[in-house]
Amino acid sequence: MGVGDTAAVLEAIDFCSDHGFSVLQLLPIQETLGDPSPYSPVSSRALSPSLLTLTPEKVPGLTQEDLENLAPESWILELRKGNVDHANINTLKNKLLTRAAKHFFDSTPERESGEKFANFQEAQEEWLPAYTLYRTLVEMYDGNTKWTSWRLEQQSYSAAKEWLEQQSDRETLEQRRKEFAFIQWVAWQQWREVREYADQRQVRMIGELTFGVSANSCDVWANPPLFDTSWHLGTRPLSHFDTNKDSEVWGQNWGLPAYRWENHRASQFKWLRGRIAWQKEFFHGCRLDHLRGYFRAYMFPWPGGERHVEFSSMNEQEAAAATGGLLPRFVPGPDEDPITAEMNRLQGNEIIGQLIEEAGDMDMVAEIMGDMPEYMSRTLDELQLANLRFPQLERGSDHRINAPDTFRELGLITYANHDNAPLAMLYLHLLSSAEKDPESASARDLKALMEFANWKEASPPEITTELLEKLQEALFKTSSRLAVLMCSDLIGLPLRFNLPGSYGEKTWSDRLPMTLTELQQHTVYGARIETAARLIKQTERVPHQSPIQ
C-alpha cells in the first residue's frame, strides 16, 4: 500500500538468511503523526499502523470487501509511485484498521481471540489507556496533536479522564478508545510474528530506542513531570556531519522536549526502563540513539522547525535578545569544564546503566562515534557497551584511516546510516571537491578512503562495481565484531534517507527503486548482492549466537 510493511520485513529476513547476513537492522517502528520522522514519535510505545500488513489473514475482522471498497487497486498503484506519501497512507490504513475493529467487535469474536485481546490490554495497562484517550482526542481535533491548543480540561491525561466521565457520548468515545487498542493489538501480534520468523531463519533483528519523543506526544501529555518543554533537544554544529543550511550556525534543533532526569530518578526510571522492555518484545538487539545525550544534552531555548530557521540568520547577540538572554547550552554542562564533565559522566553512567540492566540478554549498540571525551569511551569499556563506528572518522595523526585490525572489537562498523550520505554520494562529493582543489580536506579524505579500500588505480568518475567491492571488503576485514551495510551501500545507490535538520512532510520519504526480489534479479544490483554474500564468507564474517555482545 505504498510503504514497506511487516510482510516486507519478512521478505527482508529471507533475503538476509539466503545471503549470509546474520543481522537485519530497522529504524524505529513507533507511530508518527504529521512529522514523518521516526525519531519524533507521538508515543514511545504505540506501533505505527502505517507499517502493518493489511490482509484478512493478518488482521482479524478485515474483509476483502473492505479492501476493495476503501483501497481500490487504482489508488494503491498511485501510492506506489514516487516518494512515500506518509499522510495518505496513514489515513488509509487507519480507516481499514478501524473498519476491521468494528467488524471484530460487532461479530462477537471467537473466545480465543477475545481472550488474547483482553490479555493484551491487561498486559499494556501501563501505557495503553493514556494512549487510546490521547488518540481519541487527536481525532476529535481533526488530527491536531498539539495538545497545548486543546481545551484546558483536555491538556493532561489526568484532567481528560475527569472530562470523559462527564460526557453524554462517553460510551461512543470509550468504543473509539477500544478500537485504537485493537489496532495496537494487531500491530503487537504482527511484530511478534516477525521476530518469531527471524528466529526460524536465524536472523537477529536490531531495533532502535529513539533518544526523545515529540513535544506533542502522548508521553509528554500523560507524564508532564518527566519532561521540560521549555527547552528543546538537538546538537551543536558538527564538523564531520553534513546538515541542511539552517543547521550550520546553531546546529540541529530536533524540537524534542528535554528530560527532567531528577523526576525519572524518583520513579526508578520506570518510564525509560519500560521502553527497553517493549523493544525486547520484538527485537534481539537495540540501537541506543544519541548516547551522548544521556551524559549531557544540548538544548535550545527556542523550538525546532520553522522557528529554528528564523534563528539561523541571527548572531549570538541577536538570539539572546530574542530569548530574554537565553542561548543554547549543555546540561549538566560542557565537557571542557572538569567539574561539569564529571557531572556528565556520573549522569550518563547512571542512566545508561539502567538501560543495560533492563536489557538483560538483549544486544545493545550505542549511537556514538568519532572523537569523544575520555570519560565517554571509558564508560563504554566499563559497561561493556558496543558502539557505532565509521571508519572514515577513525583517523591517525597522518590523516590516514586506522588499520583494519585496530578498530574497537566491541563495535558495529558501517560507512553510513540514515543520516549520512551513502558511499555512492559521498564518493562523488569527495571526488568533485578534490578535482577543484587537490590540497583540500576533501582531497585528503578521498585519498584516505581509497587507501583504506586498497584501491591502487586512478579514481573512477563514480562508484563502480569493482570499487564498491573493495570498500565492502575493507569494512568486513576490520576487527569490529559486527559489520553492517546500509541498503544503499549494499548495491551502490546514491539513495539518502534523511538530511539532518530537514523537516516537513517530504522528508523521510525516499524508497528503494524496486523490491529486494527484483534487485536480486537485476543485472547490476544482483551481481553486487552476490558479491557481498561472497565477501561475507571470504572474510569469515560468519553469524555468531550473539553478534554484538
C-alpha positions in Angstrom: 0.0 0.0 0.0 2.8 2.4 -0.8 5.2 1.8 2.1 7.2 -1.1 3.5 5.2 -3.2 6.0 5.7 -6.3 8.2 5.3 -8.5 5.1 8.2 -6.7 3.6 10.2 -7.3 6.7 9.6 -11.0 6.4 10.9 -10.7 2.8 14.0 -8.9 4.1 14.6 -11.6 6.7 14.5 -14.2 3.9 16.9 -12.0 1.9 19.3 -11.8 4.8 19.2 -15.5 5.6 19.7 -16.5 1.9 22.8 -14.3 1.5 24.5 -14.9 4.8 23.6 -11.7 6.6 23.1 -12.5 10.3 21.5 -9.2 11.3 18.7 -7.0 10.0 18.6 -3.5 11.4 15.5 -1.3 11.2 14.7 2.3 12.0 12.2 3.0 14.9 8.8 1.5 14.3 6.7 3.7 16.7 3.8 5.7 15.4 4.3 9.2 14.0 1.6 11.8 13.1 2.2 14.9 11.0 6.0 14.7 11.2 7.1 11.6 9.3 10.5 11.4 11.2 10.7 8.1 13.0 12.7 10.0 15.6 9.8 12.2 16.6 7.2 9.6 17.6 3.8 10.5 19.2 4.2 7.6 21.6 7.3 5.8 23.0 5.3 2.6 22.8 2.5 2.7 20.2 3.5 0.9 17.0 3.0 2.6 13.6 -0.3 1.5 11.9 1.4 2.5 8.6 3.8 -0.4 8.8 1.2 -3.1 9.2 0.2 -5.7 6.6 -3.4 -5.3 5.9 -4.9 -8.6 4.6 -7.8 -10.6 6.0 -5.3 -13.3 7.1 -3.3 -10.8 9.2 -6.0 -8.5 10.6 -8.9 -10.0 12.5 -12.2 -8.6 11.2 -10.8 -7.2 7.9 -12.7 -8.4 4.8 -11.8 -8.5 1.2 -14.8 -6.3 0.5 -13.3 -3.6 2.8 -10.1 -3.7 0.9 -11.8 -3.4 -2.5 -14.0 -0.5 -1.3 -11.6 1.5 0.7 -8.3 0.6 -1.0 -9.1 0.0 -4.8 -6.1 -1.1 -6.8 -6.1 2.1 -8.8 -5.3 4.1 -5.7 -2.8 1.6 -4.4 -0.9 1.9 -7.7 -0.8 5.7 -7.3 0.5 5.3 -3.7 3.4 3.2 -5.0 4.6 5.9 -7.4 7.3 8.4 -6.4 8.2 9.0 -2.8 6.3 7.6 0.1 3.1 9.5 0.8 3.0 9.2 4.6 -0.1 11.3 5.2 -2.4 9.4 2.8 -1.0 6.0 3.6 -1.5 6.7 7.3 -5.1 7.8 6.7 -5.9 4.8 4.5 -4.5 2.2 6.9 -6.2 3.7 9.9 -9.5 3.6 8.1 -9.1 0.0 7.2 -8.0 -1.0 10.7 -10.9 0.9 12.2 -13.3 -0.9 9.9 -11.7 -4.2 10.9 -12.1 -3.3 14.6 -15.8 -2.6 14.1 -16.3 -6.0 12.4 -14.3 -7.7 15.2 -16.4 -6.2 18.0 -19.8 -6.5 16.2 -19.4 -10.1 15.3 -18.7 -11.4 18.8 -15.1 -12.6 18.4 -14.1 -16.2 18.9 -13.4 -17.0 22.5 -9.6 -17.4 21.9 -9.3 -14.1 20.0 -11.4 -12.2 22.6 -9.2 -13.6 25.4 -6.0 -12.7 23.6 -7.2 -9.1 23.1 -8.2 -8.8 26.7 -4.9 -10.2 27.8 -3.0 -7.7 25.7 -5.0 -4.8 27.2 -4.2 -6.0 30.7 -0.5 -6.5 29.9 -0.2 -3.0 28.5 -2.1 -1.2 31.3 1.0 1.0 32.0 0.7 3.0 28.7 -2.3 1.8 26.6 -5.2 3.6 28.4 -3.5 7.0 28.2 -2.6 6.4 24.5 -6.1 5.4 23.5 -7.6 8.5 25.1 -4.9 10.7 23.5 -5.6 9.3 20.1 -9.3 9.7 20.5 -8.8 13.4 21.3 -6.4 13.9 18.4 -9.1 12.6 16.2 -11.6 14.9 17.8 -9.3 17.8 16.9 -9.0 16.6 13.2 -5.5 15.2 13.6 -4.1 18.1 15.6 -1.5 16.6 18.0 -0.6 19.9 19.6 -2.4 19.2 22.9 -1.5 22.6 24.3 -4.0 24.0 21.9 -6.8 21.7 23.1 -9.5 22.8 25.6 -7.9 23.3 29.1 -9.7 20.3 30.6 -8.1 18.0 28.0 -4.5 19.2 28.2 -3.4 16.4 30.5 -4.3 12.8 30.9 -5.5 13.2 34.5 -7.8 16.1 33.5 -9.0 14.4 30.4 -10.1 11.4 32.3 -12.3 13.6 34.5 -13.6 15.3 31.4 -14.5 12.0 29.9 -16.6 10.9 32.9 -18.9 13.9 32.3 -19.6 13.4 28.6 -23.0 12.4 27.4 -21.4 10.5 24.5 -18.9 8.8 26.8 -19.9 5.3 25.5 -19.1 6.3 21.9 -15.7 7.7 23.0 -14.9 4.6 25.0 -15.7 2.5 22.0 -13.3 4.5 19.9 -10.6 4.0 22.5 -11.2 0.3 22.3 -10.7 0.5 18.5 -7.4 2.2 19.0 -6.4 -0.5 21.5 -7.4 -3.1 18.9 -5.1 -1.6 16.3 -2.2 -1.8 18.7 -3.0 -5.4 19.5 -2.9 -6.2 15.8 0.4 -4.4 15.5 1.8 -6.2 18.5 0.8 -9.6 17.0 2.3 -8.8 13.6 5.7 -7.7 15.0 5.8 -10.7 17.4 5.3 -12.9 14.3 8.2 -11.1 12.6 10.5 -11.9 15.4 9.4 -15.5 15.5 10.1 -15.8 11.8 13.5 -14.2 12.2 14.3 -16.8 14.9 13.3 -19.6 12.4 15.6 -18.1 9.7 18.4 -17.4 12.3 18.5 -13.7 11.6 18.8 -11.3 14.6 16.6 -8.2 14.5 18.0 -4.9 15.7 15.5 -2.2 16.6 16.0 1.3 18.0 15.3 3.3 21.1 14.8 6.9 20.0 16.5 9.4 22.3 13.3 11.5 22.6 9.7 11.8 21.8 7.7 14.6 20.2 6.7 17.5 22.3 3.2 16.8 21.2 3.4 13.1 22.1 1.1 11.1 24.3 4.1 10.6 26.7 4.6 14.3 27.4 0.8 14.8 27.7 0.4 11.9 30.1 3.6 12.3 32.1 4.4 16.1 32.3 6.8 15.9 35.3 9.2 13.8 33.2 9.8 16.5 30.6 10.9 20.1 30.3 9.0 21.6 27.3 10.7 25.0 27.6 13.9 23.6 26.2 14.4 21.6 23.0 16.9 18.9 22.3 19.4 18.8 19.4 23.2 19.0 18.7 25.6 21.8 18.2 27.2 22.2 14.8 29.4 19.1 13.9 32.3 19.5 11.5 32.1 15.9 10.3 28.4 15.9 9.8 26.6 17.3 6.7 23.3 19.0 7.5 20.9 21.5 5.9 21.9 25.2 5.8 19.7 26.1 8.7 21.8 23.9 11.0 25.2 25.4 10.1 25.0 28.3 12.6 23.5 26.8 15.7 23.4 23.1 15.0 20.5 20.7 14.7 17.3 21.5 16.7 15.1 18.5 16.8 12.3 20.3 18.7 12.1 17.4 21.2 11.4 18.3 24.9 14.3 17.9 27.4 14.2 15.4 30.1 13.8 16.1 33.8 16.1 13.3 35.0 15.6 14.1 38.6 11.9 13.1 38.3 12.9 9.9 36.3 15.2 9.1 39.1 12.4 9.5 41.7 10.4 6.8 39.9 13.4 4.4 39.5 13.4 5.3 35.8 10.2 3.3 35.3 9.3 5.1 32.0 12.7 4.6 30.5 13.1 1.0 31.5 9.6 0.3 30.2 10.7 1.5 26.7 13.6 -1.0 26.7 11.3 -3.8 27.9 9.0 -3.0 25.0 11.9 -3.3 22.5 12.6 -6.8 23.8 9.2 -7.8 22.7 10.2 -7.5 19.1 14.0 -7.3 18.7 17.1 -9.3 19.6 19.1 -6.1 19.8 18.6 -2.4 20.2 20.4 0.7 18.9 20.6 3.5 21.5 20.1 6.7 19.6 22.3 9.7 20.6 24.1 8.1 23.5 25.9 11.4 24.2 22.6 12.9 25.2 22.4 10.7 28.2 25.7 12.1 29.5 24.8 15.7 28.6 22.1 17.1 26.4 22.5 20.1 24.0 19.4 22.3 24.5 17.8 25.2 22.6 15.6 27.8 24.2 13.6 28.0 21.0 11.6 25.3 19.1 12.8 23.4 16.1 11.4 23.5 12.6 10.4 26.9 11.3 11.4 28.7 14.5 14.9 27.3 14.2 15.1 28.6 10.7 14.3 32.1 12.0 17.3 31.9 14.4 19.7 30.6 11.7 20.2 34.1 10.4 20.9 35.6 13.9 24.2 36.1 15.6 24.7 35.4 19.4 23.7 38.9 20.5 20.5 38.9 18.3 19.5 35.4 19.5 20.0 36.4 23.1 17.8 39.5 22.6 15.1 37.4 21.1 15.0 34.9 24.0 15.5 37.2 27.0 19.2 36.3 27.3 18.9 32.5 26.9 21.3 30.7 24.5 21.8 27.0 23.6 23.7 25.1 26.3 24.8 21.7 27.5 23.1 20.3 30.6 24.6 19.4 33.0 27.4 21.3 31.4 30.2 21.4 28.8 32.9 18.7 28.7 35.6 21.4 28.7 35.0 22.2 32.4 36.4 19.3 34.6 33.7 19.8 37.2 30.7 19.6 34.8 32.5 16.9 32.8 32.5 14.7 35.9 28.8 15.6 36.5 28.1 14.5 32.9 30.0 11.2 33.5 28.0 10.4 36.6 24.7 11.1 35.0 25.5 9.1 31.9 26.7 6.1 33.9 23.6 6.1 36.0 21.1 6.4 33.1 22.9 4.1 30.7 23.3 1.6 33.5 19.6 1.5 33.9 19.1 0.7 30.2 21.7 -2.1 30.2 20.2 -3.6 33.3 16.7 -3.7 31.8 18.0 -5.0 28.5 19.4 -8.2 30.1 20.4 -10.5 27.3 19.3 -8.2 24.5 22.2 -6.9 22.5 22.8 -3.2 22.8 24.8 -0.9 20.5 25.3 2.8 21.2 25.0 5.5 18.5 28.2 7.3 19.4 31.1 7.7 17.0 34.2 9.7 16.2 36.1 11.6 18.8 34.5 11.6 22.3 35.6 12.8 25.7 37.8 10.3 27.6 35.1 9.6 30.2 32.6 8.5 27.5 35.0 6.0 26.0 35.9 4.8 29.5 32.2 4.3 30.3 31.7 2.2 27.1 34.5 -0.1 28.3 33.4 -0.2 31.9 29.8 -1.1 30.9 30.9 -3.3 28.0 28.7 -1.4 25.7 29.2 -1.8 21.9 29.1 1.4 19.8 28.8 2.6 16.2 32.0 3.1 14.2 32.5 4.9 10.9 36.0 4.0 9.5 36.3 7.4 7.8 36.1 9.1 11.2 38.8 6.9 12.7 42.0 8.7 11.8 45.6 8.9 12.9 47.8 12.0 13.1 48.8 11.4 9.5 45.1 11.7 8.4 45.0 8.1 7.3 42.2 5.8 8.3 43.3 3.5 11.1 44.5 0.0 10.2 41.6 -2.6 10.0 42.8 -4.6 12.9 42.9 -1.6 15.3 39.2 -0.9 15.5 37.3 -1.5 18.8 36.2 -5.1 18.8 33.0 -4.4 20.7 31.5 -2.3 17.9 29.2 -2.1 14.9 31.1 -0.7 12.0 29.5 0.8 8.9 30.1 3.6 6.3 26.8 5.4 6.8 23.4 5.3 8.4 20.2 7.0 7.6 21.6 10.5 8.5 24.6 10.2 6.2 25.4 10.4 2.6 25.8 6.8 1.3 29.1 5.7 -0.3 28.0 6.5 -3.9 27.0 10.0 -2.9 30.0 10.6 -0.5 32.4 9.4 -3.2 31.1 11.8 -5.8 31.3 14.7 -3.4 34.8 14.0 -2.4 35.9 13.4 -6.0 34.4 16.7 -7.2 35.9 18.7 -4.4 39.3 17.0 -4.8 39.3 17.9 -8.6 38.6 21.5 -7.8 41.2 21.7 -5.0 43.8 18.9 -4.8 45.0 20.3 -1.5 41.6 20.4 0.2 40.4 18.4 3.1 38.1 16.5 0.8 41.1 15.5 -1.3 42.8 14.1 1.8 39.5 12.3 2.8 39.3 10.8 -0.7 42.9 9.6 -0.6 42.4 8.1 2.9 39.2 6.3 1.8 40.9 4.8 -1.3 43.9 3.7 0.7 41.6 2.0 3.2 39.9 0.2 0.3 43.4 -0.8 -1.0 42.4 0.8 -4.3 45.6 1.1 -6.5 44.1 2.5 -9.7 43.0 6.0 -10.7 39.8 7.2 -9.1 36.8 6.3 -11.4 34.2 9.0 -12.2 31.7 7.3 -10.0 31.4 4.2 -7.7 31.9 1.2 -9.8 31.1 -2.4 -9.0 34.8 -3.1 -8.5 35.4 -0.1 -6.2 32.2 -0.9 -4.2 33.6 -4.5 -3.7 36.9 -3.2 -2.4 35.1 -0.8 0.0 32.9 -3.6 1.3 35.8 -6.0 1.7 37.7 -3.4 3.7 34.8 -2.9 6.0 34.4 -6.7 6.5 38.1 -7.1 7.3 38.0 -4.7 10.3 38.3 -6.1 13.8 34.9 -4.7 14.9 32.6 -7.6 15.8 29.7 -6.6 13.6 29.9 -5.0 10.1 26.7 -3.6 8.6 25.9 -2.3 5.2 23.1 0.3 4.8 20.9 -1.0 1.9 22.1 1.9 -0.3 25.7 0.8 0.3 24.9 -2.9 -0.4 24.1 -2.1 -4.0 25.9 1.2 -4.5 22.9 3.6 -4.8 23.1 7.4 -4.1 20.0 7.0 -2.1 19.8 9.0 1.1 17.0 8.8 3.7 17.5 12.0 5.7 19.4 15.2 5.7 19.8 16.3 9.4 18.0 19.5 10.1 15.4 19.0 7.4 11.7 18.8 8.3 8.3 18.6 6.7 6.1 16.0 5.0 8.5 15.4 2.1 11.3 14.2 4.5 12.0 10.5 5.2 10.1 9.6 2.1 12.7 8.1 -0.3 12.4 4.4 -1.2 14.4 1.7 -3.0 13.7 1.7 -6.7 12.5 -1.9 -6.6 11.8 -4.8 -4.3 14.5 -7.0 -2.8 13.5 -9.8 -5.1 13.7 -7.5 -8.1 17.1 -6.2 -7.0 18.4 -9.8 -6.9 17.3 -10.3 -10.5 18.8 -7.0 -11.7 21.9 -7.4 -13.9 24.0 -4.9 -11.9 22.5 -4.9 -8.5 22.0 -8.7 -8.4 25.7 -9.2 -9.1 26.6 -6.7 -6.3 24.4 -8.6 -3.8 26.1 -11.9 -4.7 29.5 -10.2 -4.3 28.6 -9.0 -0.8 27.4 -12.6 0.1 30.7 -14.0 -1.2 32.7 -11.5 0.8 30.9 -12.5 4.0 32.2 -16.0 3.6 35.6 -14.9 2.2 36.3 -12.6 5.2 34.9 -15.2 7.6 32.1 -12.9 8.7 30.0 -15.8 10.0 27.0 -15.4 12.2 27.5 -15.5 16.0 25.0 -16.6 18.5 25.1 -13.0 19.8 26.8 -10.9 17.2 27.2 -7.7 19.3 27.9 -8.8 22.9 
